[in-house]
Amino acid sequence: MEILIRESPETCAALAAQIVARTVTSLARPVLGLATGGTPQLLYRELVALHERGELSFRSTTTFNLDEYVGLGPSDANSYHRYMQTHLFDHVDLDREQTFLPPGSAPDLRQACREYEELIAEAGGIDLQILGIGANGHIGFNEPTCSLGSRTWVKILSEQTIRDNARYFGDESEVPRHVVTMGIATILEARHCLLLATGPKKADAVQRMIEGPVSAMCPASALQMHPRVTVVLDEEAAFLLTFKEHYRWVERHKLDWQQLE
């Protein structure tokens, strides 16, 4: 893992946007995996700003989202379809025919999950997968005790995730209990994973992901097995890391061609 620590959520987002932009501009037909939630919003704001300044085009890009709530249609205010429209799709030149989200409202969810995997394969796989991390260590909606070999499937949210997401719905009782999410094995097939985490609530999960054992109790720890993972943290999210100064040392001593900034 490459661990990059910055002073604030804003500087984390700016760095992450550079990584995304480098991927998009270096490939003829880039494929991005997209995340939702609170943390990526600043990243999408940075990407929109790059596009508005004429520095970044998504015209040839295909996107696949990590997850979607079961039972929420694309027009629902709390759906991740709407989230992506609000924070990214409506503001850049993505071809809407090349933006894909898990089919949370499909009549046959099992078949829809299989077809989603097929779509990713037909696109040539994901070049850069953007990730967040839940306070309990989930990535996508792969909750603790999930299979580390899982594919896109229907999952049941944990009670903690329901509590954490209740702020978007107004009340815990309104949060859907089921989601469609890329599995851990699906995520690990991306050629590069970029995980952002900010704020003190993520510090414990971040420490377990990076420095703990690989375990289904912290699904994000499976990223330790991936050949290319970049983790961008603010100071608060990095607070509990035992080897924090070592990660800073490594970044300071990169070769010129390894530098991101």
Secondary structure by P-SEA (a helix, b strand, c coil): cbbbbcccaaaaaaaaaaaaaaaaaaccbbbbbbbbcccaaaaaaaaaaaaaacccccccbbbbbccccccccccccccaaaaaaaccccccccccccccccccccccaaaaaaaaaaaaaaaccccccccccccccccccccccccccccbbbbbbcaaaaaaaccccccccccccbbbbbcaaaaaaccbbbbbbbcccaaaaaaaaccccccccccccccccccbbbbbbcccccccccaaaaaaaaaaacccccccc
